[in-house]
Each structure stands twice: as structure tokens, then as C-alpha cells.
Amino acid sequence: MLTLQLLPAREGDAIWVRWGSPDAPYQMLIDMGPEETGKELRERISALPEDQRSFELIVVTHIDRDHIGGLLSCLVDAEPIPGFTTKDFWFNGFAHLDGLKPQDEFESMGAIQGERLSNWLGTQNWNKLFAGGPVCRENKLPLPYRDFEGGMRLTVLGPTARRLSDLKPVWRKEVEAALRKAQKNISDEGLERMGANSIHALNDKEALLRLAEQQLTRDNSPANASSIVLLLEYKDTRILLSGDAFSTDLKESVQLFSQGQPLELAAFKVPHHGSRRNLCKALIESVRCPCWLISTDGSRFQHPDDEAVARILSYSKYCPITVGFNIRSEYNEKWSNDDWRERFSYRTTYGSIEDGLILKFQGGALVDS
């Protein structure tokens, strides 16, 4: 059994993966959300029996407050959790942007606040399974993969070395923004937003398609482009976790891996919390997936964008599909419309305020709870 838990993480990601025996599963964390989520994660880990606080891996996909802030509050700026261990910690630091490995634990990450994280990482197994070098891929096969205890395989679908290099000129600015504790709740996407209460008259599939086909600018954030993208493979189950990666990069890596055939997935955690700037038709058509997952409560950016959900419903090669939200919000509850679900052949599932969305997979399929 493979269990995927998309924890409540405000506008961010915090994904707890468990596999193997339900009584003593192997486990990993992919991102830890913003600061408040990290504090809640600390409580969750501390509530486990001390002999079950061992993690195979912790990944911070990229420098962004809603992915990395929780690491600071859970582990870096707090006392050690008794019994807590992780065998490896994947995160691309400043030296990795040049394809190197950090020379010592005091490598500056380009900002005073970053010293806290850098110094802490120096005491951990940092990118150990990559010999201390960057977690990234080349534009050729084979794509790098690592096998873990209990039968889990992770294949790295992103970033490329070029995307890491592109981040270097703006590293200092990105780190300072990501680690700043107090931030204004405003959107920095530079786009006019639809209000939360905007209800589209989706009376037929043509109306849904018109919404999906709205042309919008693409994401151009170097930090998002540097996201570590992972394909999880456990027995017959494949799940794609895409961080905040660009849709064009994802499509390229998926097609490289699957050699031109649609990639069969059990679930796809869509990039950038369902932003319309990170989900395109070509990416959606590059996979065959019955379960599409979105992690956000809509804080700051009012994600998911209606256009992104419309694209999933319009272009998915699988029908019917499930659209899973880690928590119900004023921005996503419109999709629980019974008429729409029947008209457009989909179902919705929402996580709880306490635990988020918990999904179990077996034999390559979602197990109904």
C-alpha cells in the first residue's frame, strides 16, 4: 500500500508519503509548506512513537517560502526532535547551481537568513545519494533514479542543469524573499485576478473549452523553474510530484521518460498549486492519469485558477477523472457542482482542515476509502 497525504499547507505544498507495512511504514516528506505548517508538522512527527520518526528522505523542491518555510520552523530553528532521523536531504543550494557540491557547512546561500539553513544542512546527509552534487537531470536518457528501502524508486524529471544555472543571478533575491518571515498577502503574479465568487456559466463542453483555451502568460520565475520534480514508483503505482515547475519543462521530461507515449500515472500533483501559468494542453495530453491533485487553500494567490481546472477536464486522456483538493476553499468549492460533475465526467474529493487529503493506492489505482 502506498499512501499520499497532502497536508494543509496554506498556499504551499507539504506531502507525506508512506509505503510498506501500515504498522511501521517507510516514509518521506516532499516540501514542508510555510512556517506555520512546519510547526504543525513538528507536532505530527513528535506524536509518532519514537522508533517511527525515521524518514528515508526529505525534499525541498525549490527556494520558495511556501515550500521551505516549514523546514525552518520544524527542524532548523527548533530543538532536535527525539528519535528523528532522515537518511538523506535533497535540496539544491548555491554551489549546486554550478553543478558543484558545497565545500563546507558554512557555504553562504546569499543572504544572512540563509546561513541558518546552510549551517543546518552542513550537519545533515545533504544530497548524499548524489554524492553531494546537484539533484538534476540531463537532456538525455537514462534519467537519474534512486531506489529506497521497501521498494520505492524516485526518478528525477527536473530540474535540468540549465534551469539551476538560470537561478544563479537572482539567488540572493529569491532566498531573501523565501525566508522572510513577514510577507504581505498580495499576489505578485502581475495578473488581473478573477474574484473568488466568479461563477462561470459552464452550460456545455464548448463553454468549458473556451475557458480552457484562454491564452495567458507563462510562468517565468527562475525559482519555480528550478523545482525538483519526482516520479514515484512503488510496485505498480506511479505518481508525479511536480513542485512549481514550468509546464513546458514537465512535458519535455515526461516525453523523454515515456519515449513519446502518454505516461501512465495513478496520480499527478499538478505544478504551482493549479496556476494557469504552469498547466498547458500539451502537458496534460502527455500523460494518462485518473487522479489530478491540487495543493493550496487559495491564500495569497487565490489558486487554483479556473482555467487550469478547465484544462484538466477538457484535455485529460482519461475519463472520468478525480480532481483532489487538499482542503476545501472558497476558490475551489465551485468545482463540487453536481451538474458540472455529471456534464464533464469528473468527481471531486476534498481533504479535511485537520489532516488534508489522504489517498491510498494499490495495484496502480486509487483505493476508495
PyMOL commands that set and color helices and strands:
alter all, ss='L'
color gray80, all
select helices_A, chain A and resi 35-47+50-52+65-76+95-98+112-121+128-130+161-179+205-212+222-225+247-258+271-274+281-285+306-315+333-336+338-343
alter helices_A, ss='H'
color red, helices_A
select strands_A, chain A and resi 2-6+14-19+26-32+54-55+57-59+85-86+89-90+145-148+152-158+229-234+237-241+263-264+267-269+287-288+291-294+321-325+346-350+357-362+365-367
alter strands_A, ss='S'
color yellow, strands_A
deselect
rebuild
show_as cartoon
